[in-house]
Amino acid sequence: MKVYTVSQINSYIRRVFENDPFLSDIYIEAEISNFKLHSSGHMYFTLKDSEAAISAVMFRQNASRLDFMPESGMKVLVRGYVSLYEKTGQYQIYVISMEPAGIGALYMAYEQLKARLEKSGVFDEKYKRPIPAYPKCIAVITSPTGAAVRDIIKVAGRRNPNVEIVVVPVLVQGKGAAPDIVRAIKAVNEWGKADTIIAGRGGGSIEDLWAFNEEIVARAIFESQIPVISAVGHETDFTIADFIADVRAATPSAAAEIAVPSEDSISKAVAGLYNRISVSVQNRLTALRTRYGHAAGSYAFKNFEQNIYDRQMYVGNIYDRLSYLVENRIKGSRLILKNSIDNIENRSPLNIMKKGYSLVYDREDNIISSSENINVGELVSVRLNKGRFTAEVREKGE
């Protein structure tokens, strides 16, 4: 009896699965559940129907080629092969390709991106900028050989040949189209001389228009400092660029109609502006004439000389009153000053001495105000109104 290991059994079963022609290349239509996107880029999920389920894995190399993001609950058609994961003994399908069941992968990617951008708010009207009414230069980002550029140049030239049209040639379909369009939008913004950008192409299938459904193009349009008109396809074609642009034109020709004002409309606008200015000036002149008439008919102007005389009389009376008040104030101040001087002079010791009084000083030059402060025989100094002399005390009394 031969005994086998688990590894040997699992390895054998894996080879059986992989060598079975039915299981080596199989298509399965089912619903996704338990979907997980690993940080490595691998996708892990379950495929199920109403009665059964099978584990599935899609490695990063294959997952990176998807045009949409799988989700739980989504019905898909997958292609792959069934094999065994030896480590756990679990069999599963290794998915090589996937597309939404009953709907195209591109359309699914379009709807997913549209929903995600709409949720982020970038489609909001508050971000829409007005298209310049009187542009000098318009940058047209499109294929240089397509019908779209010819239509735009033709319509713009017919409406107003004074507006400069600068064609920025780009790829409008294929793998490199989206990055090419992004570079063109950024280049026009850096150039800074265009008033408006028209970005678009002629109609086609969803595959043909796909560059204008790429998120990088949508972000470039949103971040543009110059207003953008989206002109992709025909009237019934809608792209992500249409929703995020400042204005969506149904066709390239319609974009030119929006971007370039006709000479006739400019003439009418100038005439209208001239008329409004004329009316405004006339109204202003009428108002000024009315104010002048009211002023000229007023009492002040009719009796101008009398008013001047009245004002002179009024000013003269005020001057006389002020002069009188000032003179009286000066006279009063002089009288007060004279009285103060007389009072000071009357109290002055010098004036008292004129009447015969004198001052007596001791040897230290101190005034002697009492006989108690002097002795008989001492010398004293006597000061008179005019001059002084020295005397000896011979006798004292009360």
Secondary structure, DSSP 8 states (H G I E B T S, - for coil): -----HHHHHHHHHHHHHH-HHHHSEEEEEEEEEEEE-TTS-EEEEEE-SS-EEEEEE-HHHHTT-SS---TT-EEEEEEEEEEETTTTEEEEEEEEEEETTS-HHHHHHHHHHHHHHHHTTT-GGG-----SS-SEEEEEE-TTSHHHHHHHHHHHHH-TTSEEEEEE---SSTTHHHHHHHHHHHHHHH---SEEEEEE----TTTTGGGG-HHHHHHHHH-SS-EEEEESSTT---HHHHHSSEE-SSHHHHHHHHS--HHHHHHHHHHHHHHHHHHHHHHHHHHHHHHHHHHTSHHHHTHHHHHHHHHHHHHHHHHHHHHHHHHHHHHHHHHHHHHHHHHHHT-HHHHHTTT--EEE-TTS-B--SGGG--TT-EEEEE-SS-EEEEE------
